[in-house]
Structures are given as structure tokens and as C-alpha cells.
Amino acid sequence: MSVERIALVTGANKGIGFEIARQLGEQGGVVLVGARDEVRGKAAADALAGRGIAAVPLRLDVTDPASAAAAADAITERYGRLDVLVNNAGIAGAFTGPPSEATAGDLREVYETNVFGVLTVTNAMLPLLRRSAAGRVVNLSSHVGSLTLNADPRSPMANLNMIAYQSSKTALNALTIAYAKELRETPIKVNAANPGSVATDINAHRGQRTPAEGAAIAVRLALLDASGPSGASLADEGNVPW
């Protein structure tokens, strides 16, 4: 990709998303700072611009199809294409009890952002990505969404049972594979990034890694060359089993 790369990061006003935007911006091109809150999005873009990064705020509520369509229209009018889409926006949800006490509403709350939001934004941006010489889609997943790791009693996931969040990341993995299948005959690559246990608002900052460390794998997948994989789930340490 050229230095004129156009990248959009959703949920980029803080945490891992902000770090992805920063690290991508340091590689050149324009970074669109997607944020539901316009004030916070502008503050984040201004902070990045203060570091010499070409950062532009973009209002984007991933749960609102009209917002996604408006964002795509704005990108079309200003740039005419999109080279990188990082679907970073995500929530853990309010429900923390056992699966037997969960409601459909508890899952729906999380799926609206973590699954349906990714579908909505990806479909809105896909015509723009098709105009890129080498489009890249990166979905922020998690080790906790791996069915293989969750089913293994020896795994660190064995005693973790956050049904809404974990199953949403499993569903996101399925979306990643589905888009990779559809786009396998195109230059567009679609992969899942697993940042590890990162200290962010989503876990009350109890993670072991910094946002900068967690962002690294997403940035690497966003900048893949033509020989890179598509339909893969990767972390810094390598492949993460589905």
C-alpha cells in the first residue's frame, strides 16, 4: 500500500482503537477516527494530529445503519475509496451471571455492537474497499471466543463463562471466515486479530497488556502484503484456534 493509505478504525477514541489509529497513522496515510461521540472523536483525532498523524474524526455509531451509510458517503465524497477497515468497537455488556440466568436481551445488547455492528459497517464500507488495490479488513476478536480453547479443560478459558461476550466473539470469528470466503478471489483480505488480555475500560483495566501492545497484531494484519493470509485468527504468538 502507498503512503496515501486511507484507514478507518471504529471505536478509535480510546483504548486499543486509539492505539491502532496511532500506530497505523505513524505508518503514513490518513486515519479516520471512528467514534459514536463526536466530541470524543474530535478530541482523539486532535491528539493524534498533535503527534504529526493525519487523523480525521468521523462520527460512526456501528449499531445504526444510517450512521454507517452516512460515514461511507462521507468517505466516498472525500477520498473515493477505503484501504483498511478495522472493526474495533466492542462492548462487554452488563450481564455477568451464569448462562442459565441470561436472557436473549442480555446477549442482544452485546451482539448489537460486537456482531451486528461489524456486519453493518463492513457491508457499508465494502464498495469502498473494493476500490482499493489491496483492501484489508481486521476484526478485533479475542482468545475468549475460541471454541477450541473454551472446550479444553486445560485451557486458561476453562473457567471463564461470560456467555454474552464470549459467544459474540465466536460469532465474530464466523463472520470473519464468511467474508474471507466471499472475497477470496479479490485483493481484499479479512482476518481476526486477538490482542490478548489488554487493560481497557471493557475489563476495568485489569488486563496484563497495554493498549499499545494489544494494538500491534491488528496493525500488522491491516498492513499485510499480498502474500499474507485471509480468513485467519492471529495473535502476537501466532494462530489462535477457532
N, C-alpha and C positions, 0 to 999 in steps of 0.2 A: 504494500500500500504506500501511496505517496504521502508527502508531508501535508497534503490537503485533506487528509482523512477527516470525515465527519462522523463523530461518535455520539450516541445518546445513552446515558445511564439513568435508569429510573431510580427514584428514591435516593438521589445523589446529594441531598442537602446535609447528610450526616453519616457517621459510621463507615461501614465498608463502602457504601456507594460513593461517599465523598472521596475516599482514598482511591477508589477505582478511577474516578474522574481526574483526580490529581495525577496519578501515575500515567494514565492514558495521555493527559494533556502534556505531560513532560516529554512524551514521545513525539509531539508535534500534532498539527491539525487542530480542529475545533472540537471542543467537548460541550455537548448540550446537557445542562444540569437539570434533569427532570425532577420536579418536585410538585406535590399536591398544593403546598402552601407557597404562594407567590413570594411573600416576604422572605421566608426562609430560603427559598430557591435563589432569590437575588443575592441574599447575604452570602450564600455558599459560592455562587459564581463570582461575586466581588472578591471573596477571599482567595479564590483560585487565580483570578486575574491579577491580584496583588503579588502573586508568585511568578508572573510572566506567562501564565497559561491563557490561551484563547478560549475562555469559558463563557457560555451564553445561557442564561436562565430560560427554562421552558416549562410553563405550567402543564402538569400532566397528572391527572388522577387516574391511576390504572384501573380503577373499578368503574369508571364512567366511559362508555363507548364514545360519547360525544366529545369528551375531553381528549381521548386518544385520536379521534378523527381530526379534531382541531389542531392538535400537535403535529400530526402528519401533514396537514395542509400548510402549516407554518414552515415546516422543514422543506416541503416541496417548493414553496414560493421563494425561500431564501437561498437554498442550496441545491435543490433539484435531485438530490439522492441522499442515501444514508449508507455508510460503510460498516458501522458497528452498532449493534443494539445489545446493551447489557441489561437484562431483566433482573434488576437487583431488589426492587421494592418488595418487602415481605413483612409479615407480622406473625407473632406467636399466638395471639388470641388470648381471651380472658380465661377460658376453661383450663383447669389444671387437674381435674379429678380423673378417676379410672374410666375406661371406655364404657362400662355398664351404667355410668351416670351421665354420659354425654347425650346431647340432643343433636338433631340434624342442624339446628340453628347454630350450635357451637362450632360445628365443622364448616357450615356455610360462611360464617364470619371470616374464617381464615382462608377458605378456598376462594372467596371473592377477590382477595389480593394475590395470594400465592399461586393460584392456578388459573382462575378465570381471567384475572388481570393480565397474566402473561399471554394467554391466548388472545385477548383483546388487543393488547399493544403490538404483539408480533404480527397479527393479521393487518393492523392498521399501517405498520411500517414495512411490510413485506414488499409492496410495489416499489418503495424507495430503495430497499436493499437489493432488489433485482436490477436496479440501475447501476449498482456498484460493480467494479471489476472483480472484487473479492469480498463479498459481504460476509459478515461474521455475526452470529447470534450466540450470546452467552447467557445461560440461565443459572442464577445463583441457587444451587441446591444445598445439600448437607449430607454428611455421613448418616445422620439420623433417619434419612429417607431410604436408606439401602435395605431392601427386604432380606438380602443375604446376611448382612450384619445383625439385623434385628432378630433373625431366626436362629442365630448362633449363640448358644448359652455361654460360650467362652468370650463373646464379644463385649466390649465396653457398653454396647447398646442393650445388652440383655435385660437390664433392669430399668431401662428408660421406656416409659409408656405414655408419651404425650400424643394421644390419638389424633387430635386436630392438626397440630404442626407436623408431626412425623408423616402422617398419611398425605398431607398436602405436598410434601417434598417428594414422596414416592410418586404421586400423580404428576408432579412437575417433571420427574425423570421420564415418565411415559410420554409426556408432551415433547420432551427433547428428542426422544427416539423417533416419534411420529413425524416431526418437522424434518429431521435429518433424512428420513426415508423419502419424504416428498421432494426434497431439494437435492437429492444425491446426484442428479445429473446436471446440477448448476454449480457455479463457483461458490455458492453460499455454504458455509459450514455452521453447524449447530451443535453446541456442546454444553454440558453441565459442569459448572465449577463448584468445587467443595472447599470452602475456605477454612474448615476446621472450627474449633471452639474459640470464637472471637469475642472479646469483651465489647459488647454494644448494648444499646437500650433494650434490645429484644430479650436479653438474658440478665438484665440488671447489672451488666458489666462484670459478670462472673467468669467470662471466658479466659482461657490461658494465653491467647494470642492477641496481638494488637490489630486494629483495623488495617493498618498498612501491610502487615504480614498476611492477613486474610485476603486482601485485595489482589495479591500478586498472581494467584492462579487465574483469576478472571481476566486480568490484563494479558497474561500470557496467551490465553485462548482467544482473546479479542485480536491479537496481533499474529495469529498463526499464518504461516506461509502456505503455499499451495500443497505442500506435502503433508500438512497436518491432518489430524483425524477429524471426523464428523460423526456425531452420534455417540460420543464418548462421555464418560463421567470421570473427571480427573481432579486430583488434589496435588499438593506440592510433592507428596511422596509417590505419586503415580496413579494408576487406575483405582477407582472405587467401585466395588461390585454393585451391580444393580440390585 
